[in-house]
Amino acid sequence: MGSPKKSATSSVKAKGKSAAASATAKKPAVPKLAKVAKPPKSNAAPEQLSAGEWFEKLVAIQKRLRDPGGCPWDIEQTHQTLRTYMIEEAYEVLDAIESGEDSKFVEELGDLLLQVTFHSQIASETDRFNISDVIRSIHDKMIRRHPHVFGEVEAKNSEEVLRNWQKIKALERNEKEGAGAAAEPKRESALDGVPKSIPATLEGLQLTRKAARTGFDWENAAGVFAKIREEATELEHTLEHGTAIEAEEELGDLLFAVVNLARFLHIDPEIALKRANGKFVRRFHEMERLAATRGRKFEDIPRPEKESLWNSAKELKAAQAAAAAPVSSLAGVRKVSPHR
């Protein structure tokens, strides 16, 4: 099956694997791909197949699942219904990275790749584009965006690479819009190109990153911390004297300032928050476990004792983490290269 995962229960995912295995057993024909030659038949063992041959097998399976007589679930899907799976798979790749397990990493990257083939197959059925167009698009873009590798442009460091990258992106936007697209040319902004559909923390990260590239940035982290304290004070004042709408606005300003700090330190706020969420879950579970060892339900324990359990859980987890790995220093964190 294409990708009905966690939200559709694990049994659905298992069904998908079964459907895919069945499709493989029937040896579906490789679909015709624009400007991509059909690989020659090979008697090589599976582990000896090339990446291209494996990829075409995957594309063929996805086509088989969508063809008449294929998988009912896959056939019903649209770009809109698959949106949540794309997000889920991306986050599961992040979880796999954190796990340190290569087998899990491989599996989740495969699930994410499947989403690309799924959307491409749906589009190809109405002759909009196909997987070859997708591959060719990113292939050509990577060559255009790296003239210091594939052209005559020189780039001494990653900062110059990023500046060139942004200039090339701006030129590409102008070419797409066309010189005579409108009577009045669209005003360009340094903040252009940030998708509005991404999580708010990532949107804030990209917006502040783009603003910083224009020189609109703090000189040091102390200035960002001062801004956070200022926003926290304004929120406290609003809670006492303002309205709910004003409080929401002030809370947004505080969150935006924290995201700006994350960007300044070259830390992805979405990943940092996800890790903090995970840490909270682990500590909460430990509190529940400690309460159970005392023969009590966590819900029935008075609030002061809950605080004591929280501190105990926090100390225990901190000791376990310290024993598992040494704590690394954050010195020089600003030297980390920012994302594009």
C-alpha positions as CSV (number, residue, x, y, z in Angstrom):
1,M,0.0,0.0,0.0
2,G,1.2,3.5,-0.7
3,S,1.5,4.8,2.9
4,P,-1.5,4.4,5.3
5,K,0.5,4.5,8.5
6,K,0.1,5.3,12.1
7,S,-3.2,7.2,11.8
8,A,-4.6,4.4,9.8
9,T,-3.3,1.8,12.3
10,S,-0.4,-0.5,12.0
11,S,-2.5,-3.3,10.5
12,V,-3.2,-1.1,7.5
13,K,0.5,-0.6,7.1
14,A,1.1,-4.3,7.2
15,K,-1.6,-4.7,4.6
16,G,0.3,-2.3,2.5
17,K,3.4,-4.3,2.7
18,S,1.5,-7.4,1.7
19,A,0.0,-5.7,-1.2
20,A,3.4,-4.5,-2.3
21,A,4.8,-8.0,-2.0
22,S,1.9,-9.4,-4.0
23,A,2.5,-6.8,-6.7
24,T,6.2,-7.8,-6.8
25,A,5.3,-11.4,-7.2
26,K,3.2,-10.7,-10.3
27,K,6.2,-9.0,-11.9
28,P,4.4,-5.8,-13.1
29,A,5.7,-4.2,-16.2
30,V,7.9,-1.2,-15.7
31,P,5.9,2.0,-16.6
32,K,7.0,4.1,-19.4
33,L,9.0,7.0,-18.0
34,A,9.8,10.1,-20.0
35,K,13.4,10.1,-21.2
36,V,14.3,7.2,-18.8
37,A,15.4,4.0,-20.6
38,K,13.9,0.8,-19.4
39,P,16.6,-1.2,-17.6
40,P,17.7,-4.4,-19.2
41,K,16.5,-7.6,-17.6
42,S,19.0,-8.9,-15.1
43,N,19.6,-12.2,-13.5
44,A,21.7,-10.6,-10.8
45,A,20.8,-11.3,-7.2
46,P,18.7,-8.6,-5.5
47,E,21.7,-7.1,-3.6
48,Q,23.5,-6.7,-6.9
49,L,20.8,-4.6,-8.6
50,S,21.7,-0.9,-9.2
51,A,20.0,2.0,-7.4
52,G,18.3,2.8,-10.7
53,E,16.9,-0.7,-11.1
54,W,15.6,-0.7,-7.6
55,F,14.0,2.7,-8.1
56,E,12.2,1.6,-11.3
57,K,10.9,-1.5,-9.4
58,L,9.5,0.8,-6.8
59,V,7.8,3.1,-9.4
60,A,6.4,0.0,-11.1
61,I,4.9,-1.2,-7.8
62,Q,3.3,2.1,-7.1
63,K,1.8,2.1,-10.6
64,R,0.5,-1.4,-10.1
65,L,-1.2,-0.4,-6.8
66,R,-3.0,2.5,-8.5
67,D,-4.0,0.6,-11.7
68,P,-7.4,-1.1,-12.0
69,G,-7.5,-4.2,-9.9
70,G,-4.8,-2.8,-7.6
71,C,-5.1,-1.7,-4.0
72,P,-8.5,-0.1,-3.2
73,W,-6.9,2.2,-0.6
74,D,-4.1,3.4,-2.9
75,I,-6.6,4.0,-5.8
76,E,-8.8,6.2,-3.5
77,Q,-5.9,8.5,-2.5
78,T,-5.4,12.1,-3.8
79,H,-2.7,14.7,-3.2
80,Q,-4.9,16.2,-0.5
81,T,-5.5,12.9,1.4
82,L,-1.8,12.1,1.4
83,R,-0.7,15.4,3.0
84,T,-0.7,14.1,6.5
85,Y,1.4,11.0,5.6
86,M,4.1,13.3,4.0
87,I,4.4,15.1,7.3
88,E,4.3,12.0,9.4
89,E,7.0,10.3,7.3
90,A,9.3,13.4,7.6
91,Y,9.0,13.4,11.4
92,E,9.6,9.7,11.5
93,V,12.8,10.2,9.6
94,L,13.9,12.6,12.4
95,D,13.0,10.0,15.0
96,A,15.1,7.5,13.2
97,I,18.1,9.9,13.1
98,E,17.7,10.3,16.9
99,S,17.5,6.5,17.4
100,G,20.9,5.9,15.9
101,E,19.6,2.7,14.3
102,D,20.6,2.4,10.7
103,S,17.9,-0.2,9.9
104,K,15.2,2.2,11.2
105,F,16.8,5.1,9.3
106,V,16.8,3.1,6.1
107,E,13.2,2.1,6.5
108,E,11.9,5.6,7.3
109,L,13.8,7.1,4.4
110,G,12.2,4.5,2.2
111,D,8.7,5.5,3.5
112,L,9.5,9.1,2.7
113,L,10.7,8.2,-0.8
114,L,7.5,6.3,-1.3
115,Q,5.5,9.5,-0.8
116,V,7.4,11.1,-3.7
117,T,6.6,8.2,-6.0
118,F,3.0,8.1,-4.9
119,H,2.4,11.8,-5.7
120,S,4.2,11.5,-9.0
121,Q,2.1,8.5,-10.0
122,I,-1.1,10.3,-9.2
123,A,0.0,13.3,-11.3
124,S,1.1,11.1,-14.2
125,E,-2.4,9.6,-14.5
126,T,-3.7,13.0,-15.8
127,D,-0.5,13.8,-17.8
128,R,0.5,16.6,-15.5
129,F,4.0,15.3,-14.6
130,N,5.7,12.1,-13.8
131,I,8.6,10.8,-11.6
132,S,11.1,11.6,-14.4
133,D,10.1,15.2,-14.3
134,V,10.6,15.3,-10.6
135,I,14.1,13.8,-10.8
136,R,15.1,16.0,-13.7
137,S,13.9,19.1,-11.9
138,I,16.0,18.5,-8.8
139,H,18.9,17.3,-10.9
140,D,19.0,20.5,-13.0
141,K,18.4,22.7,-9.9
142,M,21.3,21.2,-8.0
143,I,23.6,22.0,-11.0
144,R,22.2,25.6,-11.3
145,R,22.5,26.2,-7.6
146,H,26.2,25.0,-7.4
147,P,28.0,27.1,-10.0
148,H,31.1,26.9,-7.8
149,V,31.2,23.2,-8.4
150,F,29.7,22.8,-11.9
151,G,30.6,26.3,-13.3
152,E,33.2,29.0,-13.1
153,V,32.0,30.8,-10.0
154,E,34.3,30.7,-7.0
155,A,33.0,30.3,-3.4
156,K,35.6,30.4,-0.6
157,N,33.3,29.3,2.2
158,S,29.7,28.3,3.0
159,E,28.6,31.9,3.6
160,E,29.5,32.7,0.0
161,V,27.7,29.6,-1.2
162,L,24.5,30.7,0.6
163,R,24.7,34.2,-0.8
164,N,25.1,32.8,-4.3
165,W,22.3,30.4,-3.6
166,Q,19.9,33.2,-2.7
167,K,20.9,35.3,-5.8
168,I,20.3,32.3,-8.1
169,K,16.9,31.7,-6.4
170,A,15.9,35.3,-7.0
171,L,16.9,35.0,-10.7
172,E,14.9,31.8,-11.1
173,R,11.8,33.5,-9.6
174,N,12.1,36.4,-12.1
175,E,12.4,34.0,-15.0
176,K,9.3,32.1,-13.9
177,E,7.3,35.2,-13.5
178,G,8.4,36.6,-16.9
179,A,9.2,40.1,-17.9
180,G,5.8,41.0,-19.2
181,A,3.7,39.0,-16.8
182,A,2.1,42.1,-15.4
183,A,1.9,45.8,-16.1
184,E,3.5,46.6,-12.7
185,P,6.3,44.3,-11.7
186,K,5.9,42.4,-8.4
187,R,7.8,44.0,-5.6
188,E,10.5,41.6,-4.3
189,S,11.1,41.0,-0.6
190,A,14.0,39.4,1.2
191,L,11.3,37.3,3.0
192,D,9.8,35.8,-0.2
193,G,9.7,32.1,-0.6
194,V,8.7,31.0,2.9
195,P,5.8,28.5,2.6
196,K,2.8,29.4,4.8
197,S,1.8,25.7,5.2
198,I,4.8,24.7,7.3
199,P,4.7,24.6,11.1
200,A,4.8,28.0,12.7
201,T,8.1,27.4,14.4
202,L,9.8,26.6,11.1
203,E,8.1,29.5,9.4
204,G,9.5,31.8,12.1
205,L,12.9,30.2,11.7
206,Q,13.0,30.8,7.9
207,L,11.6,34.3,8.2
208,T,14.2,35.4,10.7
209,R,17.0,33.6,8.8
210,K,16.1,35.5,5.6
211,A,15.9,38.8,7.6
212,A,19.3,38.1,9.1
213,R,20.9,37.7,5.7
214,T,20.0,41.4,5.0
215,G,22.0,42.4,8.1
216,F,18.9,42.7,10.3
217,D,20.2,40.6,13.1
218,W,21.4,40.7,16.7
219,E,25.1,41.2,17.3
220,N,25.1,38.6,20.1
221,A,22.8,36.3,22.0
222,A,22.5,38.7,24.9
223,G,20.3,41.0,22.7
224,V,18.0,38.1,21.9
225,F,17.7,37.1,25.6
226,A,16.9,40.7,26.5
227,K,14.1,40.7,23.8
228,I,12.7,37.4,25.3
229,R,12.6,39.0,28.8
230,E,10.9,42.1,27.3
231,E,8.2,40.0,25.6
232,A,7.7,37.9,28.8
233,T,7.2,41.1,30.8
234,E,4.7,42.5,28.2
235,L,2.8,39.2,28.3
236,E,2.6,39.3,32.1
237,H,1.3,42.9,32.0
238,T,-1.3,41.9,29.4
239,L,-2.6,39.0,31.5
240,E,-3.3,41.5,34.3
241,H,-4.7,44.4,32.2
242,G,-5.4,43.2,28.7
243,T,-7.8,41.1,26.7
244,A,-7.6,37.5,25.6
245,I,-6.8,38.6,22.1
246,E,-4.0,40.8,23.3
247,A,-2.6,38.0,25.4
248,E,-2.6,35.8,22.4
249,E,-0.6,38.4,20.4
250,E,1.9,38.9,23.2
251,L,2.4,35.1,23.6
252,G,3.0,34.9,19.8
253,D,5.7,37.7,20.2
254,L,7.3,35.7,23.0
255,L,7.4,32.5,21.0
256,F,8.7,34.4,17.9
257,A,11.5,35.8,20.1
258,V,12.4,32.3,21.3
259,V,12.4,31.0,17.7
260,N,14.7,33.9,16.8
261,L,17.1,32.8,19.6
262,A,17.0,29.2,18.1
263,R,17.9,30.6,14.7
264,F,20.7,32.7,16.1
265,L,22.2,29.6,17.8
266,H,21.6,27.6,14.6
267,I,19.2,25.2,16.4
268,D,16.1,24.0,14.7
269,P,13.3,25.0,17.1
270,E,10.9,22.3,15.8
271,I,13.4,19.6,16.6
272,A,14.4,21.2,19.9
273,L,10.7,21.3,20.9
274,K,10.1,17.7,19.8
275,R,13.0,16.6,21.9
276,A,11.7,18.6,24.9
277,N,8.3,16.9,24.4
278,G,9.9,13.5,24.4
279,K,11.8,14.4,27.6
280,F,8.6,15.5,29.3
281,V,6.9,12.2,28.3
282,R,9.8,10.2,29.7
283,R,9.8,12.1,33.0
284,F,6.0,11.9,33.3
285,H,6.2,8.1,32.8
286,E,8.8,7.9,35.5
287,M,6.6,9.8,37.9
288,E,3.8,7.4,37.2
289,R,6.2,4.5,37.8
290,L,7.4,5.9,41.1
291,A,3.9,6.4,42.3
292,A,3.0,2.8,41.3
293,T,5.9,1.5,43.3
294,R,4.4,3.2,46.3
295,G,1.1,1.5,45.6
296,R,-0.7,4.7,44.7
297,K,-2.3,6.2,41.6
298,F,-0.5,9.3,40.3
299,E,-3.8,11.1,39.9
300,D,-4.6,10.7,43.6
301,I,-1.3,12.2,44.8
302,P,-1.4,15.8,46.2
303,R,0.2,18.5,44.1
304,P,3.2,19.1,46.4
305,E,4.1,15.4,46.3
306,K,3.7,15.4,42.5
307,E,6.4,18.1,42.4
308,S,8.6,15.9,44.5
309,L,8.1,13.0,42.1
310,W,8.9,15.3,39.2
311,N,12.2,16.3,40.8
312,S,13.0,12.7,41.5
313,A,12.3,11.7,37.9
314,K,14.3,14.6,36.6
315,E,17.3,13.7,38.8
316,L,17.1,10.0,37.8
317,K,16.9,10.7,34.0
318,A,19.7,13.3,34.3
319,A,21.9,10.7,36.0
320,Q,21.1,8.1,33.4
321,A,21.8,10.5,30.5
322,A,25.1,11.5,32.1
323,A,26.2,7.9,32.5
324,A,25.2,7.1,28.8
325,A,27.1,9.9,27.1
326,P,29.4,12.9,28.0
327,V,27.8,16.3,27.8
328,S,29.1,18.3,24.9
329,S,30.0,22.0,25.1
330,L,28.0,24.6,23.2
331,A,31.1,26.8,22.8
332,G,31.3,28.1,19.3
333,V,27.7,27.1,18.4
334,R,27.5,30.1,16.1
335,K,30.1,28.6,13.8
336,V,27.6,25.9,12.7
337,S,26.6,26.5,9.0
338,P,23.0,27.7,8.7
339,H,20.5,25.8,6.5
340,R,19.7,27.1,3.0
